[in-house]
Amino acid sequence: FRTWHDECGLGWPVSSAGIVFAANAGVIPDLLWISDERLPTAIINPQTGRRDGKLHAALDLVVEILSPGLENEARDREVKLTLYSRRGVLEYWLVDRPRRIVEVYRRTPVAALELAVTLTERDTLASPLLPGFALPVERTFRLPGTLLP
């Protein structure tokens, strides 16, 4: 992702950043990408009108890697999906390592995130938000720093 960003420079990939949509609606996705267009408003706290080091507005892309456990899975598949959908996220990728799939949710004309495609390790992950970005899905299942699945 960072290589694509370095080549295109169209926005900002950030890992493990907190997003505060409201006082009771904060999350920390595994990875997010925010376009240059959305960044100026996203870094302003709507309560104070000032920057506070947090993101406060809709992001273009959010990536979550499912954590083990039914409670964690339900949070990513239901709670976070609903929150991201309500708050204007354009695309949500859910990486399911045990099943070796990536679910891609995209914003629909009725302003909701809906499952657009389920990719297997033989597919390539791409997005209309990220021109020129292409990642073989099987690479998303490799452990960091290794070439082994």
C-alpha positions as CSV (number, residue, x, y, z in Angstrom):
1,F,0.0,0.0,0.0
2,R,2.8,2.4,0.9
3,T,4.6,1.7,-2.4
4,W,1.4,2.6,-4.3
5,H,1.1,5.8,-2.2
6,D,4.7,6.8,-2.7
7,E,4.2,6.5,-6.5
8,C,0.8,8.2,-6.7
9,G,0.7,10.5,-3.7
10,L,-3.1,10.7,-3.9
11,G,-3.9,10.5,-0.2
12,W,-2.6,9.1,3.0
13,P,-2.4,5.5,4.2
14,V,-2.4,5.3,8.0
15,S,-2.2,2.2,10.2
16,S,-3.8,1.9,13.7
17,A,-5.1,5.5,13.8
18,G,-8.0,6.4,16.0
19,I,-11.1,7.9,14.4
20,V,-13.5,9.8,16.6
21,F,-16.9,10.1,14.8
22,A,-18.7,11.2,18.0
23,A,-18.1,11.1,21.7
24,N,-19.3,7.6,21.9
25,A,-18.2,6.4,18.5
26,G,-14.4,5.9,18.4
27,V,-12.7,3.1,16.5
28,I,-9.1,2.1,15.6
29,P,-9.1,0.3,12.3
30,D,-6.1,-1.8,11.2
31,L,-5.5,0.5,8.2
32,L,-7.2,3.4,6.6
33,W,-6.7,5.6,3.6
34,I,-7.9,9.2,3.3
35,S,-7.8,11.2,0.2
36,D,-6.1,14.6,0.0
37,E,-9.6,16.1,-0.6
38,R,-11.1,14.7,2.6
39,L,-8.0,15.2,4.9
40,P,-8.4,19.0,5.6
41,T,-11.9,18.5,7.1
42,A,-11.2,15.1,8.7
43,I,-8.5,16.5,11.0
44,I,-10.7,19.3,12.5
45,N,-12.6,18.6,15.7
46,P,-16.2,19.7,15.0
47,Q,-16.6,20.6,18.7
48,T,-13.7,23.0,18.9
49,G,-13.0,23.8,15.2
50,R,-9.4,23.0,15.8
51,R,-6.9,20.2,15.1
52,D,-6.4,17.8,17.9
53,G,-4.3,15.0,16.4
54,K,-7.3,12.8,15.7
55,L,-9.4,12.0,12.7
56,H,-13.1,13.1,12.9
57,A,-14.7,12.7,9.5
58,A,-15.5,10.1,6.9
59,L,-12.6,8.3,5.4
60,D,-12.3,7.0,1.9
61,L,-11.2,3.4,2.8
62,V,-11.1,1.4,6.0
63,V,-9.4,-2.0,6.3
64,E,-10.1,-4.4,9.2
65,I,-8.4,-7.7,9.8
66,L,-10.8,-10.0,11.6
67,S,-9.6,-10.9,15.1
68,P,-10.3,-14.3,16.4
69,G,-13.5,-14.8,18.5
70,L,-17.2,-14.5,17.8
71,E,-17.4,-11.2,19.7
72,N,-14.6,-9.6,17.7
73,E,-16.0,-10.9,14.4
74,A,-19.5,-9.5,15.2
75,R,-18.0,-6.1,16.0
76,D,-16.2,-5.9,12.7
77,R,-19.0,-7.4,10.6
78,E,-21.9,-5.6,12.2
79,V,-21.1,-2.8,14.6
80,K,-18.2,-1.3,12.6
81,L,-19.8,-1.9,9.2
82,T,-22.9,0.0,10.4
83,L,-20.8,2.8,11.9
84,Y,-18.7,3.2,8.8
85,S,-21.8,3.1,6.6
86,R,-23.5,5.8,8.7
87,R,-20.4,8.0,8.8
88,G,-19.7,8.2,5.1
89,V,-16.8,5.8,4.6
90,L,-16.7,5.0,0.9
91,E,-15.1,1.5,1.0
92,Y,-14.6,-1.1,3.7
93,W,-12.3,-4.2,3.3
94,L,-12.7,-7.0,5.7
95,V,-9.8,-9.4,5.7
96,D,-10.8,-12.9,6.9
97,R,-7.5,-14.9,7.3
98,P,-9.0,-18.2,8.5
99,R,-11.3,-18.3,5.4
100,R,-8.7,-16.7,3.2
101,I,-11.1,-14.2,1.7
102,V,-11.4,-10.4,1.5
103,E,-14.9,-8.9,1.6
104,V,-15.1,-5.6,-0.2
105,Y,-18.0,-3.3,0.8
106,R,-18.7,-0.2,-1.3
107,R,-21.0,2.8,-0.8
108,T,-24.2,2.4,-2.9
109,P,-26.2,5.3,-4.4
110,V,-28.6,5.0,-1.4
111,A,-25.6,5.9,0.8
112,A,-25.0,2.5,2.5
113,L,-22.0,0.2,2.5
114,E,-23.0,-3.1,0.8
115,L,-21.0,-6.2,0.0
116,A,-19.7,-5.6,-3.6
117,V,-17.5,-8.6,-4.0
118,T,-15.8,-11.4,-2.0
119,L,-12.3,-12.1,-3.2
120,T,-10.3,-15.3,-2.8
121,E,-6.6,-15.8,-2.8
122,R,-6.6,-16.2,-6.6
123,D,-8.0,-12.7,-7.1
124,T,-6.5,-9.3,-7.2
125,L,-7.6,-6.5,-4.8
126,A,-8.2,-3.2,-6.5
127,S,-10.4,-0.2,-6.0
128,P,-11.8,2.7,-8.0
129,L,-10.6,4.9,-5.1
130,L,-7.0,3.9,-5.7
131,P,-6.1,4.3,-9.4
132,G,-3.3,1.9,-10.3
133,F,-3.4,-0.1,-7.0
134,A,-3.5,-3.9,-7.5
135,L,-2.6,-6.4,-4.8
136,P,-2.8,-10.2,-5.2
137,V,-5.2,-11.2,-2.4
138,E,-2.9,-14.1,-1.4
139,R,-0.4,-11.5,-0.2
140,T,-2.8,-10.2,2.4
141,F,-2.5,-13.5,4.2
142,R,1.3,-13.5,4.6
143,L,2.7,-12.9,8.0
144,P,4.5,-9.5,8.2
145,G,8.1,-9.7,7.3
146,T,7.9,-13.2,5.7
147,L,7.2,-14.7,2.4
148,L,5.3,-17.6,4.0
149,P,1.5,-17.8,4.1
